Structure formats: C-alpha cells, structure tokens
C-alpha cells in the first residue's frame, strides 16, 4: 500500500493567537487544510489558480499584499495512505469548522475527503461538479466510483477536463468517464484525449520565476493564442533540446 499522501495546513499570519489540534499549537489562525501528494500544497499559490474567486484566494492575496510574503503553509502529517489522509483532513475540518457552513474559520468548501481543488472552488455551485463520476478502462471495463469530478485523483493530475471529456464523449488520462454507471462502456480508444506532458510550468526566462502552470500543451496553445501545433516547440523545451520557446522557459 502506497504511503505517499500528506495533510497540510495554511495559516494567516495577519491573525495571531492560539489554535490547537491534538499535539499541535498554531500561533496564527488556520484558514485552509487539505490532503495530497507531490507538490499539492503549493498549487494554491500558482497565479493561474489565484485567478479564481474564492474565500481562500481572497485571504491568500490579502496576506501577500500586506506582508509581501506567502501565507504560512506546511505539511503536518506525512507518509500517509489516502484513507489515513482523508481521516485526518476530515477531523481537522470538523475541529476548526468552515466559514461557509457558519461553524468555524476554514475556507474549505466541503467536510473533507474529496480532494477539492481550485477547479472545485470555482465550479462548486454547478450541479455537475457535485455528481458521482464513474471510471472505466479504455476497453470499457468498470474501474471505480468517485464522489465528484473534484475527488478524482490520478497521481496528482489536474482533472478538470473530465467533465469536458464526458460532455464530448471522449476520454481523459487514459480512462473513459461517465456520470452514469453501467456494467460496461463501449470502447472509445479512438477518442482518447492524449496528454503527452502534464502540469507544464511557464517560467520567466530572465527572472527564473514561475508565471503560470498549465494542465497540458493544448491549453498553452489556447491561452497564449498560439498556432495549432505550436506545442511541439514546447515539447522540445521539456526534452531539453531547446532552451526557450515563445519567449519563455518550460518545465515540468
């Protein structure tokens, strides 16, 4: 069983005091907790995610504006299974309570366990964002049920394209997805939305600073209004064959 999950917390250094959870004593007010793996705790600070409107982003931007620093954030439990991380995250949210539920101080939009991300923050009011999602192999074989699009965990991959794949009858991340459960899906390998590279970072070539992060190269073409096929040069950067493309460095 993999133990690559962790639970993290964000603190508001503009609000001093004493907040306790089990063996921890926080000197600044907690405002968000989450679970994840890899660099999940950093994703809330990416410019592309801070564009979304949410309680959490409002606090993050206020802290940055007033202090010139990022919010205090760190992992409080590591080397966990997904089940262990879900349990701790849920306990933390229940302990500190949620602003939207009028029972606490956290900006989380659920009671935990769903891996809610910035995509969910933006779309949580939409009916489809809360529907159960069913995952199938490309052969059509049933894999498992997820509580929502936001809860899907594909090894750290951003999963907002799942809803688009369902609407267009395609696939994402090497799987078929559906809002309806059936015993077996019709194979649709020809419709595969191929993702060659994921979570591509756009880097300022002079300052070496992160500008944005994209789910895939197709998204880069669309947002930067590049010609169709321009992603091939970005792939060359990712392979180390080019230093820059379209005025930026590109990394994963």
N, C-alpha and C positions, 0 to 999 in steps of 0.2 A: 504493500500500500504506500502510495506516494505521500510524503510529508513536506510538500513544497509550498504550502499556504501560510499566510501570516495575517494577523489582525493589527490594524494601525489606527492612530488617532490624530486629529487636528485640534490644536489649542489656539485660543485667541489671546495673544499677548497684550491686547488692549484692556483685558479684563482680569485683574489679579484677584486672588482669593485662594480658597482651598476646596478642592473637589476630590472625593475619594472613590476608589473602586477596588475592592479586595486589598491586595498588598500595595496598590499604587496611591500616591497622593499627588495631585496635579496642582501646581501653583497658578495656573491660568485656566480659564474656562474652556472645557471641551466644546466643540461645535460640530464635529463630524467624526464618525467612526466607520470603518469599512474592513473588508477582507479581500485578499487577492494573492497574487504571486508575481514573480519577476519585479517590474517597476510600477506596479499598480498604484501605490501610494503617491507617486509623483505625477500621475496622469491628471489630477485635478488642477495642476498648475500650468498645464500646457495652454498657450494662447488660444488654440482652436477650441478647447473646452471651456475656457473662461468667457468665450463669446456668448454662451448660453445663459439665459436668465434663470437664476435660482437663489434661494436663501444662502446656500453655501458659497456661491460665487460672489454674492454681494459682500459677505464677510471677508472673503479672501482679498478682494480688490480694495476694501476699506483698510485692511491691515497693511497691504503693500503701499497704499497711498500715504498712510500716516507714519509708517515706520521705515519705509524703504526696504523692508525685509519680507521674506516669505513667512507665512504662518508657521508656527512651531508644529512639526509633524514627525512622527517616528513610529516604528513597529513596537508594539507592546508584548506581543506573543508571536513566536516563530516556530518553524518546523512542525506545522500542524497538518492534519488531514483536512479535507474540505469540510467534513462533518464537524470536526473539532472547531474549525474557524467559524462555521455557521453558528454553533452553540455560543461561543464567546461573544461574537458580534451581536447576537440577539440579546444576550444578557446585558451587554453594555448599553444598548439602545433602551432596553426596559429600565435599566438603572437610572440613566440620565434623562430619559424622556425626549419627546420630539416637539419642536416648535409648532409644526402644522397640526399636530394632534392636541395642542394646548395642554400638554402634560409634562413639558420639560424644555431643555435647552439645545438639543441637537437639531441640525438641519436635515438629517436623514428623512427620506420620504416614505420609508416602509419600516416595519419592525425588524428587518434584517433577514439574512439568509438567502436573498435573491441576487446578490452581487450587483445591485443597482449602480449604474454608471451615469456619466454625464448625458448620454443619449437618453436614458430613462428620465433624468431630471427634466429634460426638455419636452419629452413626449408623454409624461406620465398621465396627463389628463385625457389622452386619446384612448378610446376603447380597445383598440388592437394591442396597445402596449401592455395591457393587463391580462390578455388572453393566454391560455395554456398553449404551448408550442410543442409539436411532435417532430422528432428527428428520425430520419431514415437513411440507410446506406444508399449509395447510388444505384445499387441493384434493386432497391425498393424495399429491402428488409427493415423492419421496425427496430429502432435502437433504444429510445427512451423518451420520456415526457419531461418537459421543463415548465416551470410555473409561469414564465413570461419570456419575451424576447430578451429583456434585461437580465434575466437569470442565467442565460446560456453562457457557458464557459468553455471556450475552445482554446485552451492553452494560452490565455492572455489575448487572443484575437478580439478586436472590436467587432461586435456582432450586429450593429445597426442595419446592415444590408440584408439581414434575414427577412425582415418584413417586406423589403422590395423584392427579394427572391420569391417569396410566397405569392405576392400580387402578380408577378410576371411569369409564374410557373417555372422558374429556374431553380438553381441550387446555389449554395454558398458554403465555402470552407470544406468542400468535398462531401457534402450531405444534401439530401432533399429535406425540405422543411414544410410543415403544414400546420394550420390552425385547427384542422380536423383530424381525429385519429381514425385510421383504417388499418386493417390487418396487414396489407402490403401495398406499397405505392408502385405506380408504373415507372420503370427505369427511365431516367431522363439525362443520361450522361452527355448527350449532345448539347444540352443547355447549360452545362457547367460554367459558372462564373469563376474563371480561373484566377487565383490570386498568386502571382509569382513571388512577390515580396509583400510583407505586411508591416504596418506601423512605421512608415518611412519618415525620417526626420529631415526637415528643411533647415539647413544651417547657414547663417551669415558667413560668407567666405572670408571676411576680414576680421570680424569680432569673434568668430567661432561660437556664436550664441545660437541657441535653438529659437527658431522663428515660429515653426508650426510642425504638426505631425499629422500625417495622412494615413488613412486606412490602407490605401494601395495606390499604385501609379496612375490608375484610371481616374481616381479622384483628383490627383495633381493636375492632370491634363484639363479636367473640367474647371477646377477652381482658379487655375492660373491662365485659363483660356489659351492653352497651347494647341498646336495642330494635332490631329489624330496620329498616333504612332510616336509622338514626342517622348513617350515613356521609355523608349529604347535607349536614349542617351542617359536617362536617369538610371536605368539598369546597368549601364556601363560604369557609372559612378559607384554603384553599390558593389560591383565586381572588382573595383579598384583599377579599372582600365582608363577612366577619366577622373580628373580632379574636381571639375565643376561641370554643371550643365544648367543653362538658362540663368546664369548669374548666381547660382547657389551651390553649396556642397550638399550631398545627400548621403544619409547614413541610416542603418537600421540597428 
